[in-house]
Amino acid sequence: MPDPALVLNAATTRGGVLLVLALVVPVTAVLLAFVAGGRQAERIALATMPLGLAIAVATAVTLWWTGAPLVYLLGGWTPPLGVALRADGLSVVMLTITAVVISAVGVFARADFSTPAGLLEARAPFAFWILLLAIWAALNAVFLAVDLFTLYVALELLTFAAVPLVSLDGRAETLQAALRYLLFALLGSVLYLVGTALLYGSYATLDIVLLSQRVHAEPAVFVAAALMTVGLLAKTALFPLHLWLPPAHAGAPAAASAVLSALVVKGSFFIVVRLWFDVMPGLPGFAATQLLAGLGAAAIVFGSVVALRQERLKLLIAYSTLAQIGYLFLMFPLAFSSGAAQIASGGALAGGLLQTISHATAKAAMFMAAGLIYAALGHDRIAGLAGIARASPMSVLAFALAGAALIGVPPSGAYLAKELLLQAATGTGQWWWAVTIQAGGILTSSYVVLVLVHALAPADQPVTSRVRLSRIGQAAALALALCSLLLGLVSWQAYLPVTHGTTPTPTVLEALSSSVWPVLGGVALAILLGRWGDPSPRIFATIGAARRAALVLSSGIERSDGVLRQWPAAGLCMLVLAIAFAAAMLAGR
């Protein structure tokens, strides 16, 4: 990581004004859209997207050109008296991928959220475009802020912009899901704020760089870190704190689900990374990092099994999000070493961050494809997808490519991320995480295969689309899927801690092997656990006993999911995890 003194002592760096523009442009667009109203809100949002994307790209180019973080000191005051904006490699990557996904979702959403002809204004389109811009502004603030309280404010703005997206249709069940999301997110915010107050009381500053120089191992720090971590995990929906995620996706529009899954949960995850790698590098210790990754491993298994048992495509993708979120946390024990683990700690951290980026583009594409399939068929029942590949081939292709990217097929970003994490697991001797990473590819392929088998199956009667699907919407979904599939070809050396020595260069045979065996394992798992409806595949007659045993196990996991999504269980889990993290950090001293 570049010298922290750059933030504390220097004035605004060359290109620092781009950071201000990254915040001012979407905020100004929100205000203009709100004042203009009607169909002007959509036009303002769509006009803002290429400008915001250009600012993000310009920021990335400037960072590459200068080789140092971009800094802007608001009012010319240095921390702790003033507030600074900073963009390092991680920030720039997240800014850019956010701009790409927001722009693609905006293009996709035109079919669903255009103001109807003859009306001056409609509630849902007006709210959607303003909320989309507000989410963009809040995410940019999260990525650029360098003190914990500014991060708190940005995170709350993100929550209050994201929650209404769940209930845009105004139905009772979606309003209930939005309220559940809001209350649980606010509970997480309280924990984060209490932890922030403890740190401020101990060190009289909340600036990340200053804290990293002052924080040392003491009980107050460990309690603060535990409270803040659990609060952020609740907002990220990491297992078992996923109370809000499935119902939020169940009734939300496809464009809203794409933003929630691809971007909104990344805001709180980004702050976890800043907290553990920047604020208190090296302090969590072995036990705490293993606990955090253990929750991620449990999420992978739990989310994948429940996804296989879903009847609806959107809920399958929602539980897939729960599983993929778990993948993001596997980097923590692999990136930390016996020495101080800074953000430039090697391939493990880069692998986790690449997984974050790949997940954002692939999951947005999946939800967009699911929305197109729903529009074409009038439902998203997995058992009723037969014939959709002929009726809407681009939608199915987008889902398939996004699924392949998540599985880790070369040259996807997930493949590069997985290889970097496997290298780190081997290098640190933590073989159990290597097993988890490999198993995750099989589990991911299982529900992707399940959906594709149903979608590619011939229908009893010809299937035609109920509506004329937007070609530009299909192209947007396909473009994001291709982006995720090709991320491994991008050179990340200037932005993430990837070196030429750690970047995997597989042979053709290795690449083929890494693609085939997870798919074969996924096929077997889909046969054992998937919902197949009637008539059942003939193979069930020969593996009946094994499938019955697997279904008993999956039934238990489904029942536990129902329990964990109840308020008493979720609250108890938050309390237990806060105590467990604090105890693990104290035990590591």
C-alpha angles and dihedrals in degrees: 000000000000119000111292089218087074088074097041104043109023128083122232108316128228108288093016091126087069088070091057091048090052087062102032098050098058092038091052090047090053091053093045092048091049093051096041094045127174120056089339089078090065093047093049092048094049091047091050095053099071090043092051091046090051091052091051092049091047089052091051092048092048092051090049091048097047098035091216135088118274114240133190120185109207109228090358091277117135121220135302090031093039139032122250134197117214135182119195125169094283093049093049093050091050092046091052098045090047091053091049094050094043090051093049092047090049091054090046094048095057090086093056103030107041115123107255117250113265095030125100092205140359123199101228098047092044092051095042098055094045092047092048091054091045091053089051092051093047093049092050089052090052092051095047104038118105103190129067098235094051087050089053092052092047092048092052091049088052091051094048091049095046100046097065090053088069093060104038092126091056096226118150095244094050091047088052091050091049092050091049090051092048096049095046092046090050090051088055089048091055091055091048092049093049090052090049090052091052091053092047091049090052101043107016093231139076098194108125096222094046091047092050088058095046107034116102136169110290135130095256091057093049093048091048092048092048093050094045093046095051091046091053092045089056090056091045091050094230112172125299091020095065098112094128104037106077097045091044091057096039096075104016119110115262093250091052092049090050091055095043095049099037102040119003096063088047091065094067092038089054090055091050088056091049091047097049100036103032110024099040109011112184096002102101093068133203099299095051094049091048090051092051093049090044089060088050092051091049089050091053094053097037097045094045095050093047090046090057090055097052122113096201125065096222092053090048089055090045092056088043086059089053089053095045092049086060090058090061093063097054090084095068100078090037096050096046117080136180088273128059108303108216124179090267091060097131145258097338093063091044089050093053092048092048088052088053092053095044091049091051095056097037096047093047088052091049094053092045090051090048090052091052091049091050091050091050097047103025090235140050100218107147093215089056099052095099111129097017091112089066095041096047110012096166092056092051091044091053091050092047094049092046090049091050089051092053092048088057104249112170129288093023123118089243090058092054090044092051093049092050091050091047090051090051092048091052093045094051096040094240096137094164091070090050088057090049092050093051092046089051091062091054093047092049093050091050096068093036089054091046092057095043094050090055093042094049095044115108116253124234088234130025112276120217129181115262091216137023104266118223109254092204090051091052090047091052092053092046092048092055091048091051090047091056091045093053101040091102090068093061120098106238099176094107094052111027131040093263117132129192088248093059100039108106117234106191125196119238091259093050091048091050092048093049089054101043106046097052089051092049090049090047091053090054092048093047090053091051100044110016127107106245104168122201130359094034120214113270092239089073089074091064099040098037096127094048092048093048090052091048091049091052089055093046091048089057091051091049091052091049089051089056090052095047091052091061119097098239093051093045092050092048090050091053091051094046093047093049090053092043094052093047091048092047092052093047091047090053093062 
